Amino acid sequence: MLYFDKTFDEPQYNLACDEFLVDFCRQNGGIECLRFWEPRNYFVVLGYGNTPEDEIFVDECRRLNIPILKRVSGGGCVLQGPGCLNYALILKIENHPEISTIPDTNRFVMNKNCKILSEVLNANVKVSGITDLTINDKKFSGNAQRRYKDYVLYHGTFLINFDISLMEKILKIPKRQPCYRKNRTHSEFLTNLGISTELIKEKMKIAWEATIPLTELDTSSFINLAKNRLITET
């Protein structure tokens, strides 16, 4: 498996890169990839089926000049920025009998990531809801997938040292939420890990057997994908 540790300046390019890597893997002999990136600026990301007015305080986004984007996968709306670590797994379906369906894929990836983080934190990490990772009933990671005929794109975020209080200003309490949330505010529901991102990356690379470095991609190859991810620059 390849690993690609690269953050682009613009958030829409980071979202587009996850999508592009599916084609890249397909066109290069059916390989697989684990990618990491760490946002430099704040931005909102909607799940594929979300609308801004339902999920976000749009006027506050405009006031704070926080752009709104939409990812290719489902799931809820998130605020991202400095203090987040993002990963993406590009997995070839025929290589993994465990990912033949959506629920199977969730179990396979989440259980493996749960084990990795339990070892990193030396703590009792749990899979909560469907695709959340929690510690002491507080969420520190949300995840989502997009399925193609031959590949699965599975990606998510770890809160490391993120300004959770900013979420109160930007994100509405979701109407659809896992039972374990119990309508808690963002500050009550979320937690930071406060550990080294390098430690998480190294442990994930080992667990997913991502041993081949990919050093660079040509951003011109996914410029149109990037344009499609950006809803508004506010």
Backbone bond lengths (Angstrom), bond angles and torsions (degrees), N, CA, C in turn:
res aa  C-N    CA-C-N  psi(-1)  N-CA   C-N-CA  omega(-1)  CA-C   N-CA-C  phi
1 M - - - 1.460 - - 1.536 109.62 -
2 L 1.349 115.38 138.58 1.464 121.04 173.37 1.524 110.46 -74.27
3 Y 1.323 116.21 156.64 1.465 119.71 162.38 1.522 108.71 -130.33
4 F 1.327 114.70 141.66 1.468 122.26 -175.66 1.517 107.73 -133.65
5 D 1.325 116.81 110.78 1.464 122.71 -177.87 1.520 108.07 -111.07
6 K 1.328 115.90 92.64 1.462 120.51 -172.49 1.523 109.89 -151.19
7 T 1.341 116.35 129.23 1.459 122.27 174.58 1.521 108.51 -114.52
8 F 1.319 116.23 124.31 1.460 120.92 175.64 1.519 109.72 -87.40
9 D 1.332 116.19 158.41 1.463 120.73 -175.06 1.526 112.46 -64.27
10 E 1.339 116.73 -40.40 1.458 120.91 -175.90 1.525 110.24 -97.50
11 P 1.341 117.71 132.96 1.467 119.78 -175.97 1.519 113.57 -60.85
12 Q 1.341 117.70 -33.64 1.463 118.84 -179.49 1.528 111.92 -64.88
13 Y 1.319 116.75 -28.78 1.462 119.51 176.82 1.525 111.10 -71.51
14 N 1.315 116.48 -33.16 1.457 119.60 177.11 1.523 111.53 -67.06
15 L 1.333 117.05 -40.99 1.461 119.99 176.35 1.526 110.63 -66.24
16 A 1.322 116.38 -43.04 1.464 120.76 -179.00 1.524 111.30 -64.77
17 C 1.321 116.33 -33.63 1.466 119.70 -179.26 1.523 111.33 -61.46
18 D 1.329 117.26 -40.71 1.471 119.92 177.72 1.530 110.56 -56.29
19 E 1.332 116.16 -45.12 1.466 120.20 179.79 1.526 111.43 -66.08
20 F 1.326 115.38 -44.19 1.459 120.01 -177.17 1.524 111.78 -62.21
21 L 1.327 116.47 -34.35 1.460 119.93 -178.08 1.533 112.29 -62.86
22 V 1.328 116.84 -25.91 1.471 119.30 175.44 1.528 109.57 -62.14
23 D 1.335 116.35 -49.98 1.465 119.99 178.29 1.525 111.24 -64.79
24 F 1.319 116.18 -39.45 1.460 120.70 179.87 1.525 110.66 -59.37
25 C 1.325 116.47 -45.84 1.464 120.29 179.05 1.525 111.30 -64.96
26 R 1.322 115.42 -42.05 1.471 120.63 -179.59 1.524 111.13 -61.63
27 Q 1.326 115.99 -41.70 1.466 120.98 -175.22 1.521 113.30 -82.14
28 N 1.321 116.81 -6.39 1.463 120.22 -179.43 1.527 110.95 -117.14
29 G 1.308 114.61 49.32 1.446 120.71 171.69 1.513 115.76 84.50
30 G 1.327 117.58 17.40 1.455 119.91 178.18 1.514 113.63 72.21
31 I 1.338 116.21 36.06 1.459 120.73 179.36 1.528 110.25 -79.22
32 E 1.336 116.10 177.68 1.460 122.23 177.52 1.520 108.76 -127.09
33 C 1.336 116.27 166.71 1.466 118.93 -173.40 1.521 111.69 -150.93
34 L 1.328 115.14 145.48 1.465 123.80 169.65 1.518 106.66 -118.93
35 R 1.330 116.35 124.59 1.459 121.34 -176.82 1.527 110.88 -121.47
36 F 1.347 116.36 146.09 1.458 122.23 174.28 1.526 110.17 -126.50
37 W 1.329 115.96 147.98 1.466 121.06 169.76 1.518 110.09 -156.23
38 E 1.335 116.05 152.48 1.455 122.99 -175.97 1.529 109.30 -129.11
39 P 1.335 118.02 111.37 1.465 121.47 -174.51 1.523 112.62 -58.83
40 R 1.328 114.44 145.85 1.461 121.11 178.73 1.525 112.29 -102.41
41 N 1.346 116.26 -20.09 1.461 121.53 -178.14 1.528 109.11 -134.54
42 Y 1.340 116.03 162.17 1.460 120.59 179.59 1.529 110.61 -80.66
43 F 1.326 115.72 141.88 1.458 122.40 175.21 1.514 108.71 -159.98
44 V 1.323 116.01 156.33 1.460 122.76 176.92 1.519 108.63 -100.44
45 V 1.340 116.61 139.99 1.465 121.47 176.03 1.523 108.74 -124.77
46 L 1.324 115.38 120.86 1.456 121.97 176.63 1.516 110.13 -90.70
47 G 1.335 116.92 143.86 1.454 120.25 167.51 1.515 109.47 -65.19
48 Y 1.312 116.48 161.77 1.461 121.37 -172.07 1.535 112.70 -55.59
49 G 1.311 117.36 -34.49 1.462 120.01 -175.97 1.517 114.69 -97.19
50 N 1.342 117.92 5.47 1.471 121.11 -176.24 1.523 112.07 -87.71
51 T 1.340 116.50 156.75 1.459 122.48 172.00 1.526 108.94 -120.60
52 P 1.330 117.83 142.74 1.466 120.94 -174.67 1.519 114.05 -55.29
53 E 1.323 117.43 -44.80 1.466 120.58 -174.50 1.520 112.73 -62.95
54 D 1.322 117.17 -28.85 1.460 120.93 -179.24 1.525 112.72 -79.90
55 E 1.327 116.55 -25.58 1.460 121.00 -168.96 1.523 114.58 -111.72
56 I 1.329 117.46 -23.37 1.464 121.04 -164.88 1.524 110.69 -130.38
57 F 1.320 115.59 150.38 1.460 121.45 166.29 1.529 106.29 -84.42
58 V 1.327 115.18 88.45 1.462 121.68 -169.93 1.522 111.42 -61.31
59 D 1.332 118.05 -41.06 1.460 120.44 -179.34 1.522 111.56 -61.55
60 E 1.325 116.86 -36.08 1.462 119.99 178.84 1.527 110.62 -69.85
61 C 1.327 116.75 -35.78 1.462 119.75 174.06 1.524 110.76 -60.00
62 R 1.326 115.93 -43.37 1.464 119.69 178.82 1.529 110.89 -63.71
63 R 1.323 116.14 -43.05 1.466 120.19 -178.09 1.519 111.48 -63.14
64 L 1.320 116.47 -37.78 1.457 121.31 -178.14 1.528 112.70 -93.80
65 N 1.338 115.85 2.31 1.466 121.63 178.97 1.528 111.68 57.39
66 I 1.322 115.09 46.43 1.454 121.26 178.08 1.527 108.36 -102.07
67 P 1.331 118.18 115.05 1.467 120.25 -178.23 1.523 112.13 -69.18
68 I 1.320 115.02 156.40 1.464 122.92 179.63 1.519 108.53 -115.35
69 L 1.326 115.92 127.23 1.458 121.63 -179.25 1.521 110.13 -125.98
70 K 1.321 115.71 167.55 1.462 121.30 176.13 1.517 108.65 -130.66
71 R 1.340 116.15 131.19 1.465 119.72 179.08 1.523 109.98 -92.27
72 V 1.308 115.53 170.11 1.456 121.60 -176.16 1.526 112.07 -81.88
73 S 1.324 117.53 -16.54 1.464 122.04 -178.31 1.527 111.10 -96.09
74 G 1.331 115.45 171.22 1.458 120.68 179.05 1.518 111.92 -83.89
75 G 1.332 115.06 -152.93 1.457 119.55 179.48 1.511 112.74 90.74
76 G 1.332 115.30 -174.41 1.453 121.19 -173.69 1.518 113.73 -88.10
77 C 1.320 113.92 -179.48 1.458 122.66 -179.68 1.527 109.75 -87.39
78 V 1.338 116.66 140.00 1.459 121.04 -179.29 1.519 110.39 -134.28
79 L 1.317 114.94 153.04 1.459 122.28 167.90 1.512 106.94 -103.57
80 Q 1.328 116.20 131.07 1.456 121.05 179.06 1.514 110.53 -122.94
81 G 1.333 115.12 163.07 1.451 120.56 178.38 1.509 110.68 169.24
82 P 1.331 117.50 -164.92 1.461 120.88 178.47 1.529 110.87 -55.31
83 G 1.326 115.45 137.15 1.459 120.08 -177.30 1.515 113.79 98.60
84 C 1.350 117.00 1.82 1.468 122.02 174.28 1.528 109.59 -108.33
85 L 1.303 116.07 145.29 1.464 122.68 170.10 1.515 107.78 -118.07
86 N 1.323 116.10 122.53 1.456 121.87 178.43 1.527 110.86 -106.12
87 Y 1.316 114.96 145.75 1.458 120.30 173.92 1.521 108.38 -131.88
88 A 1.321 115.83 158.96 1.468 122.14 171.67 1.514 108.36 -141.68
89 L 1.324 115.64 135.71 1.457 122.66 174.05 1.516 108.78 -112.13
90 I 1.321 116.49 126.96 1.458 121.14 173.82 1.526 106.14 -109.90
91 L 1.325 115.98 106.10 1.457 122.44 -172.24 1.525 110.12 -113.97
92 K 1.331 116.20 133.24 1.464 121.29 176.89 1.522 108.90 -83.29
93 I 1.318 116.38 124.08 1.464 121.11 -171.10 1.520 112.46 -60.41
94 E 1.323 117.46 -41.10 1.467 118.97 -176.31 1.533 112.41 -67.94
95 N 1.322 117.28 -16.34 1.466 120.50 178.48 1.527 112.90 -82.58
96 H 1.334 116.46 -13.18 1.456 119.98 -172.41 1.533 109.89 -136.59
97 P 1.312 119.02 97.40 1.465 120.55 176.33 1.528 112.36 -57.89
98 E 1.335 115.98 -20.75 1.468 120.27 -176.86 1.524 113.39 -74.29
99 I 1.346 119.21 -8.70 1.467 120.35 -175.23 1.531 111.71 -118.36
100 S 1.322 117.10 31.68 1.462 120.37 -176.75 1.524 112.97 -73.77
101 T 1.328 118.46 -19.56 1.464 122.15 178.34 1.531 109.70 -132.22
102 I 1.335 116.15 168.02 1.468 120.43 178.58 1.526 111.55 -61.35
103 P 1.349 119.07 -51.60 1.472 118.65 179.71 1.528 112.91 -62.24
104 D 1.333 116.84 -38.75 1.464 119.93 179.25 1.532 110.95 -63.10
105 T 1.320 115.86 -40.89 1.463 120.16 179.86 1.518 110.63 -64.53
106 N 1.336 116.28 -43.56 1.467 119.40 177.03 1.523 111.22 -57.46
107 R 1.314 116.33 -46.73 1.476 119.66 -179.38 1.526 111.18 -62.72
108 F 1.327 116.05 -45.16 1.457 120.82 -176.10 1.529 111.37 -61.86
109 V 1.326 116.53 -52.34 1.469 119.84 -176.16 1.519 111.25 -71.75
110 M 1.334 116.97 -45.65 1.460 119.55 -176.24 1.529 112.12 -65.20
111 N 1.319 117.45 -40.42 1.464 119.40 178.82 1.523 111.44 -65.02
112 K 1.320 115.91 -38.36 1.461 119.18 179.20 1.527 110.56 -68.79
113 N 1.324 117.50 -46.03 1.465 120.13 178.31 1.526 111.48 -64.82
114 C 1.328 116.74 -34.59 1.463 120.92 177.30 1.533 110.36 -61.60
115 K 1.321 115.95 -43.84 1.465 119.99 178.59 1.522 111.35 -63.53
116 I 1.338 116.28 -41.92 1.467 120.59 179.02 1.520 110.89 -59.96
117 L 1.339 116.12 -48.45 1.467 119.92 -176.33 1.519 111.63 -71.52
118 S 1.316 117.52 -31.41 1.466 119.91 175.79 1.524 110.32 -61.16
119 E 1.340 116.06 -41.01 1.457 120.31 179.35 1.521 111.60 -70.78
120 V 1.336 116.17 -40.31 1.469 120.30 179.82 1.525 110.84 -63.36
121 L 1.331 116.25 -43.97 1.464 121.31 -174.95 1.520 112.79 -88.86
122 N 1.345 116.36 -13.84 1.472 120.69 -173.38 1.526 109.25 52.14
123 A 1.329 114.79 48.97 1.464 121.56 -175.20 1.521 109.03 -145.62
124 N 1.317 115.45 169.43 1.452 122.09 -178.83 1.527 110.01 -87.27
125 V 1.319 115.83 86.89 1.466 121.80 177.52 1.522 108.03 -85.77
126 K 1.336 115.68 140.17 1.467 120.56 -179.48 1.517 110.94 -126.63
127 V 1.335 114.78 152.72 1.462 121.15 166.68 1.523 106.53 -87.51
128 S 1.325 116.72 118.35 1.469 121.69 -178.07 1.521 109.51 -119.63
129 G 1.335 116.07 155.72 1.453 118.15 -172.64 1.517 108.00 60.93
130 I 1.304 116.22 -130.57 1.465 120.79 177.54 1.524 110.98 -108.44
131 T 1.336 116.51 -46.82 1.474 119.55 -174.26 1.526 111.98 -134.90
132 D 1.320 117.32 36.67 1.461 121.29 174.85 1.521 109.94 -108.15
133 L 1.316 116.68 148.05 1.450 122.19 167.62 1.522 107.99 -109.24
134 T 1.327 116.06 134.08 1.457 120.52 -175.77 1.521 110.78 -133.21
135 I 1.319 113.80 157.98 1.454 121.85 171.21 1.531 106.75 -138.25
136 N 1.319 116.13 127.96 1.473 121.18 -175.07 1.525 111.35 54.44
137 D 1.335 115.72 39.81 1.467 123.52 176.24 1.526 112.83 67.42
138 K 1.335 117.95 16.77 1.462 121.78 176.26 1.523 109.28 -116.76
139 K 1.314 114.98 137.48 1.461 121.13 -175.11 1.529 111.30 -82.33
140 F 1.349 115.02 135.67 1.458 119.59 173.02 1.525 111.87 -126.72
141 S 1.337 117.37 -3.84 1.463 119.58 -179.44 1.513 110.50 -149.69
142 G 1.334 115.85 130.04 1.457 122.70 172.05 1.517 109.18 -116.82
143 N 1.344 117.34 149.26 1.455 121.37 -172.02 1.523 110.76 -144.04
144 A 1.321 116.28 158.14 1.465 121.25 -179.19 1.520 108.73 -154.79
145 Q 1.329 115.55 165.22 1.462 119.82 179.29 1.514 111.89 -135.95
146 R 1.332 114.41 155.84 1.469 122.69 170.26 1.521 106.79 -131.25
147 R 1.319 115.94 127.00 1.453 120.85 -176.39 1.528 110.85 -102.38
148 Y 1.311 114.50 137.23 1.451 122.75 172.13 1.529 107.84 -116.96
149 K 1.311 117.20 176.71 1.464 120.09 -177.81 1.526 111.71 -60.09
150 D 1.338 115.95 -37.84 1.452 120.36 -173.17 1.526 114.64 -119.46
151 Y 1.313 116.82 -11.65 1.468 121.15 -176.44 1.524 110.89 -134.06
152 V 1.321 114.22 159.68 1.461 122.11 168.06 1.527 108.34 -121.36
153 L 1.322 115.55 130.56 1.459 121.47 168.91 1.526 107.02 -98.49
154 Y 1.313 116.50 116.79 1.466 121.62 -179.92 1.521 107.11 -122.19
155 H 1.335 116.30 120.55 1.459 118.04 -177.00 1.522 111.24 -140.17
156 G 1.337 114.69 160.83 1.456 119.55 -177.36 1.518 111.57 -166.76
157 T 1.320 114.21 -179.46 1.464 122.47 -175.47 1.519 110.34 -131.23
158 F 1.332 115.68 142.22 1.466 122.38 170.20 1.528 108.10 -112.16
159 L 1.331 116.28 129.15 1.463 120.45 174.31 1.527 108.20 -82.13
160 I 1.322 115.82 119.60 1.462 121.06 -177.13 1.530 110.46 -106.83
161 N 1.318 116.11 -62.19 1.476 121.63 176.67 1.528 108.62 -143.05
162 F 1.324 115.58 58.21 1.460 121.76 -173.48 1.527 110.78 -93.31
163 D 1.342 116.54 149.16 1.462 122.11 177.01 1.528 108.91 -78.61
164 I 1.322 115.82 85.53 1.462 120.91 -176.91 1.525 111.64 -63.97
165 S 1.321 117.45 -30.33 1.469 120.37 -179.25 1.527 111.57 -61.52
166 L 1.329 117.85 -27.66 1.459 120.83 178.96 1.528 111.10 -66.44
167 M 1.325 116.77 -27.98 1.462 119.66 179.00 1.521 111.86 -61.96
168 E 1.340 115.96 -32.96 1.473 119.27 179.84 1.525 110.85 -60.82
169 K 1.330 117.00 -32.15 1.462 121.71 -177.88 1.522 112.49 -82.71
170 I 1.343 116.61 -24.76 1.461 120.82 -170.23 1.522 113.12 -106.07
171 L 1.336 117.61 -41.40 1.460 121.37 -173.08 1.525 111.78 -105.11
172 K 1.307 116.44 132.61 1.452 121.36 172.40 1.534 109.10 -74.13
173 I 1.322 116.09 157.96 1.458 119.49 171.76 1.526 107.23 -65.93
174 P 1.325 119.06 123.94 1.469 119.83 -175.48 1.526 112.68 -64.66
175 K 1.334 115.01 141.18 1.462 119.66 177.36 1.525 110.80 -69.05
176 R 1.325 115.61 -37.65 1.465 120.89 175.63 1.524 107.70 -100.69
177 Q 1.312 115.90 120.80 1.454 119.41 -178.13 1.521 109.73 -146.42
178 P 1.342 117.30 152.94 1.465 119.30 178.23 1.524 110.69 -65.60
179 C 1.320 115.89 151.19 1.472 120.43 -176.62 1.523 112.16 -56.98
180 Y 1.326 116.31 -36.48 1.461 118.03 -175.06 1.533 113.15 -68.75
181 R 1.345 117.48 -15.04 1.461 119.29 178.58 1.518 111.43 -67.67
182 K 1.341 117.75 -38.39 1.461 123.70 177.51 1.525 112.62 56.77
183 N 1.340 114.61 37.98 1.465 123.17 175.85 1.529 113.03 60.37
184 R 1.326 116.92 24.55 1.462 120.00 177.61 1.523 111.57 -67.65
185 T 1.320 116.95 149.88 1.465 121.10 174.42 1.526 109.01 -65.58
186 H 1.338 116.16 166.93 1.458 119.60 179.32 1.532 111.14 -59.21
187 S 1.324 116.50 -41.68 1.466 120.31 -178.16 1.525 111.95 -67.15
188 E 1.331 116.52 -31.69 1.464 120.70 178.30 1.523 112.28 -79.64
189 F 1.322 116.19 -26.16 1.459 122.29 -170.79 1.527 113.62 -93.56
190 L 1.336 117.04 -28.79 1.459 121.67 -171.91 1.517 112.08 -107.36
191 T 1.339 115.42 158.31 1.457 120.12 176.95 1.521 109.92 -147.84
192 N 1.326 115.95 151.16 1.459 122.50 173.82 1.525 110.37 -93.71
193 L 1.323 115.29 150.51 1.460 120.22 178.43 1.523 112.31 -84.00
194 G 1.332 116.81 -33.09 1.457 120.40 177.01 1.522 114.15 64.61
195 I 1.342 117.03 33.06 1.461 120.23 -179.87 1.531 109.49 -124.95
196 S 1.301 116.17 175.95 1.450 122.08 -178.60 1.530 111.53 -69.75
197 T 1.324 116.22 130.57 1.462 119.27 174.44 1.527 110.62 -66.40
198 E 1.321 116.41 -31.38 1.464 119.63 -179.27 1.527 111.05 -63.61
199 L 1.328 116.60 -35.88 1.457 120.67 179.16 1.527 110.60 -63.94
200 I 1.341 116.24 -46.02 1.469 120.11 178.43 1.523 110.44 -61.55
201 K 1.318 116.12 -45.79 1.466 119.64 -178.21 1.529 111.79 -61.06
202 E 1.309 116.57 -44.16 1.457 119.56 -178.85 1.526 111.37 -64.29
203 K 1.333 117.22 -42.63 1.461 120.59 -179.80 1.529 110.95 -66.62
204 M 1.342 117.34 -37.61 1.465 119.65 178.71 1.523 110.99 -69.62
205 K 1.324 116.85 -39.25 1.464 119.75 177.75 1.528 111.08 -59.97
206 I 1.324 116.57 -41.06 1.462 120.34 179.42 1.532 110.44 -66.92
207 A 1.340 116.38 -47.52 1.465 120.60 -175.59 1.520 112.27 -65.23
208 W 1.333 116.58 -37.41 1.464 120.46 -178.92 1.526 112.39 -92.52
209 E 1.331 116.32 4.25 1.464 122.48 177.87 1.524 111.36 55.56
210 A 1.328 115.25 44.66 1.464 121.62 176.94 1.525 107.97 -93.33
211 T 1.319 115.72 98.04 1.462 120.93 -169.58 1.522 114.45 -115.75
212 I 1.332 116.93 -8.83 1.472 120.06 -174.03 1.526 109.24 -108.83
213 P 1.345 118.83 112.08 1.463 119.96 -177.49 1.527 112.38 -72.51
214 L 1.325 114.98 136.77 1.465 122.46 169.39 1.519 105.44 -108.22
215 T 1.316 117.77 118.26 1.462 120.53 -169.12 1.523 114.49 -91.33
216 E 1.333 118.04 -27.00 1.460 118.68 -174.35 1.518 111.17 -158.25
217 L 1.348 115.75 150.30 1.458 122.89 171.15 1.522 108.34 -131.08
218 D 1.292 116.12 150.54 1.462 122.04 177.95 1.530 108.96 -84.33
219 T 1.337 116.52 111.05 1.471 119.64 -176.79 1.521 112.64 -63.85
220 S 1.320 118.10 -22.94 1.467 119.38 178.89 1.524 111.32 -63.91
221 S 1.342 115.79 -19.08 1.463 119.81 -179.48 1.519 112.39 -72.01
222 F 1.341 117.48 -21.86 1.460 118.44 -178.99 1.525 112.93 -129.54
223 I 1.329 116.15 31.03 1.463 120.50 179.79 1.528 111.53 -65.07
224 N 1.342 117.88 -38.27 1.466 120.15 179.71 1.518 111.47 -69.56
225 L 1.328 116.79 -37.18 1.458 119.84 174.52 1.519 110.34 -59.93
226 A 1.325 116.34 -41.46 1.462 120.84 -179.43 1.525 111.07 -62.89
227 K 1.318 116.94 -41.88 1.462 120.00 178.55 1.517 111.49 -60.94
228 N 1.325 116.87 -37.64 1.459 121.24 -178.78 1.528 112.74 -71.76
229 R 1.312 118.26 -20.03 1.473 120.91 179.87 1.523 111.88 -81.63
230 L 1.317 118.68 -23.73 1.459 122.48 -175.15 1.521 109.96 -89.10
231 I 1.328 116.09 113.63 1.472 121.31 177.60 1.511 110.19 -80.35
232 T 1.334 116.03 -50.45 1.456 121.37 -179.14 1.512 109.19 -157.85
233 E 1.317 114.79 145.20 1.462 120.60 174.02 1.514 110.78 -88.79
234 T 1.331 116.48 3.34 1.468 124.12 -178.63 1.517 110.67 55.24
